[in-house]
Structure formats: structure tokens, C-alpha cells
Amino acid sequence: MDEITTCPTCGRSDMAGFRTQRVIPAAIIQLIQAEKPEWTEADGLCLDCLNRYRTEYVNQVLRSDEGDLDVIEKLVTKSFEDAESTAFVEDLPEALTFGNRLADKVAAFGGSWAFIIFFGCVIAVWITLNTFALAFRFDPFPYILLNLVLSCLAAMQAPVIMMSQNRQEAKDRIRAERDYRTNLKAELEIRKLHDKIDHLLTRQMKRLMEVQMIQVEMMSERRD
């Protein structure tokens, strides 16, 4: 080390402040060689230049950490956007036949209060006419024709409603399968996101440890 007379980076001649590569961290060595490609293992470095490279390396680490935080924010935002895009997928338009549309309308009307009130009024009028109107009794007590009409209506209405329910069950099954695929995709995306965040945090912790070691060395040198 006594043969070194000047610093290869700044030209300073200060033997007390020189450091050899053996005591310089590998990250600082890479930074020096990036700026001074001619700097070799046999060269030394003055303390002022070493502190300058240390400061530059710390600044690079801090800027890199800010970039990592931006990457994490982008990953989280992208995962939410993907979840929203898969969670609110509208059902594709279904090709309905005339029978399907008719079954839906009959089922919708037959399962409503409007149907109950309307048919209750029809039955009340039917019974009233065939009980009190002497000239218009077309179905006297025990109202056999009314029972026949009600039986035919129930026999026709039940299969139509079942057709509509079966088609609705098929749609619900498709929707359940789509929800399952969406949840599975979201779970995989969350796992992938956790792995990426863990990797970034591990790299940040390693860099912070390097920065702390550099700070400790600089504080020790100032005390000396």
C-alpha cells in the first residue's frame, strides 16, 4: 500500500486516507468500476472519494426503493382492476325462442299478486253469477265447470312454470361456474401478488442492511 502515491480517481496524495479493495464493499466496487473502467484490484482509493461513492450508492438505493414502491402500487392496482373486470362481467345475450319467452311471461304473471287478485275476482264473479243470477246460471252449484277450468289451468300452468325454472337453473349453474372461476383466478392473482411483494421487500431489506453497514463504517471512520 506504501507504493500508492495518488488516488486514481481524484489524484489526491494522502497515504493516511487510502483504502484498498479488500475493505471496500462489492457494491461500491461495481459503482467505481462503472465510472472508472480502468480502476483495477491493485488500485486504491482515497477516503473522500470512497465517501462520495458511498453517498452515491446510498442515493441509488433510496431511489431504487422508491421505484420498488411504485412497482408494488402498480401491482396492487392491476390486481384490483383485474378483479373488477372479472367480477362484473355481464351475461351474454341469450337466444330465446318463442316458447322460452312465453314461458317466462307466464311464469312471471302466474307468480305475481296481479294473477292472484285477477283470478280471485274471476272466481268471485263466476260463483256470484251462478248462485244469485237466476237467468245466467251456466254452472250451478257444485260448479263442475269451474273445477274443470281450474284443473286445466293448473295442468297447463305447472309445466310452463317448470320450463322457466329449468332454464333459470341452467343460467344459475353457469353463473355459479363463472363465479367459481373468478374466485379461483382472484386467489391465484393474490398469491402471485404476495410472492412479488415478498421478493421486493426481501430485496429492500438486503439493500437497507448494506446502507446501514456503510453508515456504520462512515461513523467509525469519523470517530477515528
C-alpha positions as CSV (number, residue, x, y, z in Angstrom):
1,M,0.0,0.0,0.0
2,D,3.0,2.3,0.5
3,E,3.7,2.4,-3.3
4,I,0.5,4.2,-3.9
5,T,1.1,7.9,-4.1
6,T,-2.0,9.3,-5.7
7,C,-5.7,8.5,-5.8
8,P,-6.6,7.1,-9.2
9,T,-10.0,8.9,-9.3
10,C,-9.1,12.4,-7.9
11,G,-5.3,12.5,-8.0
12,R,-5.1,13.2,-4.2
13,S,-1.8,12.2,-2.5
14,D,-2.9,11.3,1.0
15,M,-1.5,8.0,2.3
16,A,-3.5,8.0,5.5
17,G,-6.8,8.2,3.7
18,F,-6.3,5.4,1.2
19,R,-8.4,2.2,1.2
20,T,-7.7,-1.0,-0.7
21,Q,-10.3,-3.0,-2.5
22,R,-10.2,-5.6,0.2
23,V,-12.0,-3.3,2.7
24,I,-14.4,-1.7,0.1
25,P,-17.9,-3.4,-0.3
26,A,-18.5,-5.2,-3.6
27,A,-21.4,-2.9,-4.4
28,I,-19.1,0.2,-4.1
29,I,-16.5,-1.6,-6.2
30,Q,-19.1,-2.1,-9.0
31,L,-20.1,1.6,-8.8
32,I,-16.4,2.7,-9.0
33,Q,-15.7,0.4,-12.0
34,A,-18.8,1.6,-13.7
35,E,-17.4,5.2,-13.6
36,K,-13.7,4.2,-13.9
37,P,-13.4,1.1,-16.0
38,E,-9.6,1.4,-15.8
39,W,-9.7,1.0,-12.0
40,T,-8.2,-2.4,-11.1
41,E,-7.9,-4.5,-8.0
42,A,-4.4,-3.2,-7.3
43,D,-5.5,0.4,-7.2
44,G,-6.5,2.2,-4.0
45,L,-9.0,4.9,-3.2
46,C,-8.8,8.0,-1.0
47,L,-11.3,8.4,1.8
48,D,-13.0,11.4,0.3
49,C,-13.7,9.5,-3.0
50,L,-14.8,6.5,-1.0
51,N,-17.3,8.6,0.9
52,R,-18.5,10.1,-2.3
53,Y,-19.1,6.7,-3.9
54,R,-20.8,5.6,-0.6
55,T,-23.1,8.6,-0.7
56,E,-23.9,8.0,-4.4
57,Y,-24.6,4.3,-3.7
58,V,-27.0,5.2,-0.8
59,N,-28.8,7.6,-3.0
60,Q,-29.2,5.0,-5.7
61,V,-30.5,2.5,-3.2
62,L,-33.1,5.1,-2.0
63,R,-34.2,5.9,-5.5
64,S,-34.4,2.2,-6.3
65,D,-36.6,1.6,-3.2
66,E,-38.9,4.4,-4.3
67,G,-39.2,2.6,-7.7
68,D,-39.9,-0.7,-5.9
69,L,-42.7,1.0,-4.0
70,D,-44.1,2.3,-7.3
71,V,-44.0,-1.3,-8.7
72,I,-45.9,-2.6,-5.6
73,E,-48.5,0.1,-6.0
74,K,-48.9,-0.8,-9.7
75,L,-49.2,-4.5,-8.9
76,V,-51.9,-3.9,-6.3
77,T,-53.8,-1.5,-8.7
78,K,-53.6,-4.0,-11.5
79,S,-54.8,-6.8,-9.3
80,F,-57.9,-4.7,-8.3
81,E,-58.6,-3.8,-11.9
82,D,-58.4,-7.5,-12.9
83,A,-60.7,-8.5,-10.1
84,E,-63.2,-5.8,-11.1
85,S,-63.1,-6.8,-14.8
86,T,-63.8,-10.4,-13.9
87,A,-66.3,-9.7,-11.1
88,F,-68.7,-7.5,-13.2
89,V,-68.9,-9.5,-16.4
90,E,-72.4,-9.1,-17.8
91,D,-74.3,-12.2,-19.0
92,L,-74.1,-12.7,-22.7
93,P,-77.3,-12.2,-24.6
94,E,-79.2,-15.4,-24.8
95,A,-81.0,-16.6,-27.9
96,L,-84.6,-17.0,-26.7
97,T,-87.2,-18.9,-28.7
98,F,-90.9,-18.0,-28.7
99,G,-91.6,-20.8,-26.2
100,N,-88.9,-19.5,-23.8
101,R,-90.3,-16.0,-23.9
102,L,-93.8,-17.3,-23.4
103,A,-92.8,-19.5,-20.5
104,D,-91.0,-16.6,-18.8
105,K,-94.0,-14.3,-19.2
106,V,-96.5,-16.9,-18.0
107,A,-94.2,-17.8,-15.0
108,A,-93.8,-14.1,-14.2
109,F,-97.5,-13.4,-14.3
110,G,-98.5,-16.6,-12.6
111,G,-96.3,-15.9,-9.7
112,S,-97.4,-12.4,-9.0
113,W,-100.1,-10.7,-6.9
114,A,-101.7,-9.4,-10.1
115,F,-102.6,-13.0,-11.1
116,I,-103.9,-13.9,-7.6
117,I,-106.1,-10.8,-7.5
118,F,-107.3,-11.2,-11.1
119,F,-108.1,-14.9,-10.7
120,G,-109.7,-14.3,-7.3
121,C,-112.0,-11.7,-8.9
122,V,-112.9,-14.1,-11.8
123,I,-113.8,-16.9,-9.3
124,A,-115.9,-14.5,-7.2
125,V,-117.8,-13.3,-10.3
126,W,-118.3,-16.8,-11.5
127,I,-119.7,-18.0,-8.2
128,T,-121.9,-14.9,-7.8
129,L,-123.4,-15.3,-11.2
130,N,-124.1,-19.0,-10.8
131,T,-125.6,-18.5,-7.4
132,F,-127.7,-15.4,-7.4
133,A,-128.3,-14.6,-11.1
134,L,-131.2,-16.8,-12.0
135,A,-131.1,-16.0,-15.7
136,F,-127.4,-16.5,-16.2
137,R,-126.7,-19.8,-14.4
138,F,-124.4,-21.6,-16.8
139,D,-122.6,-23.6,-14.0
140,P,-124.8,-24.1,-11.0
141,F,-123.6,-25.5,-7.7
142,P,-121.3,-27.5,-7.2
143,Y,-119.6,-25.6,-10.0
144,I,-118.3,-28.5,-12.0
145,L,-117.3,-26.4,-15.0
146,L,-115.3,-24.1,-12.7
147,N,-113.5,-27.1,-11.2
148,L,-112.7,-28.3,-14.8
149,V,-111.3,-24.8,-15.7
150,L,-109.2,-24.7,-12.6
151,S,-107.8,-28.2,-13.2
152,C,-107.0,-27.4,-16.8
153,L,-105.3,-24.1,-15.8
154,A,-103.2,-25.9,-13.2
155,A,-102.3,-28.7,-15.6
156,M,-101.1,-26.2,-18.3
157,Q,-99.5,-23.7,-15.9
158,A,-97.4,-26.1,-14.0
159,P,-95.3,-27.4,-16.9
160,V,-94.8,-23.9,-18.3
161,I,-93.5,-22.7,-14.9
162,M,-91.3,-25.7,-14.7
163,M,-89.8,-24.9,-18.1
164,S,-89.0,-21.4,-17.0
165,Q,-87.5,-22.7,-13.7
166,N,-85.3,-25.3,-15.5
167,R,-83.9,-22.6,-17.8
168,Q,-83.3,-20.3,-14.8
169,E,-81.5,-23.2,-13.0
170,A,-79.3,-23.6,-16.1
171,K,-78.4,-19.9,-16.0
172,D,-77.7,-20.1,-12.3
173,R,-75.4,-23.0,-12.8
174,I,-73.5,-21.2,-15.5
175,R,-73.3,-18.1,-13.2
176,A,-72.0,-20.3,-10.3
177,E,-69.3,-21.8,-12.5
178,R,-68.3,-18.3,-13.7
179,D,-68.1,-17.1,-10.0
180,Y,-66.0,-20.1,-9.1
181,R,-63.6,-19.4,-12.0
182,T,-63.5,-15.7,-11.0
183,N,-62.7,-16.6,-7.3
184,L,-60.1,-19.1,-8.3
185,K,-58.4,-16.6,-10.6
186,A,-58.5,-13.9,-7.9
187,E,-56.9,-16.4,-5.4
188,L,-54.1,-17.2,-7.8
189,E,-53.6,-13.5,-8.5
190,I,-53.4,-12.7,-4.8
191,R,-50.8,-15.5,-4.3
192,K,-48.8,-14.2,-7.2
193,L,-49.0,-10.7,-5.8
194,H,-47.9,-11.8,-2.3
195,D,-44.9,-13.6,-3.9
196,K,-43.9,-10.5,-5.8
197,I,-44.3,-8.2,-2.8
198,D,-42.3,-10.6,-0.6
199,H,-39.5,-10.7,-3.2
200,L,-39.4,-6.9,-3.4
201,L,-39.4,-6.5,0.4
202,T,-36.6,-9.0,0.8
203,R,-34.5,-7.1,-1.7
204,Q,-35.3,-3.9,0.1
205,M,-34.2,-5.3,3.4
206,K,-30.9,-6.5,1.9
207,R,-30.2,-3.1,0.5
208,L,-31.1,-1.4,3.7
209,M,-28.7,-3.6,5.6
210,E,-26.0,-2.6,3.1
211,V,-26.8,1.0,3.6
212,Q,-26.6,0.6,7.4
213,M,-23.2,-1.1,7.1
214,I,-21.9,1.8,5.0
215,Q,-23.2,4.3,7.5
216,V,-21.6,2.4,10.4
217,E,-18.3,2.4,8.6
218,M,-18.5,6.1,7.9
219,M,-19.3,6.9,11.5
220,S,-16.4,4.7,12.7
221,E,-14.0,6.5,10.3
222,R,-15.2,9.9,11.6
223,R,-14.6,8.8,15.2
224,D,-11.1,7.7,14.2
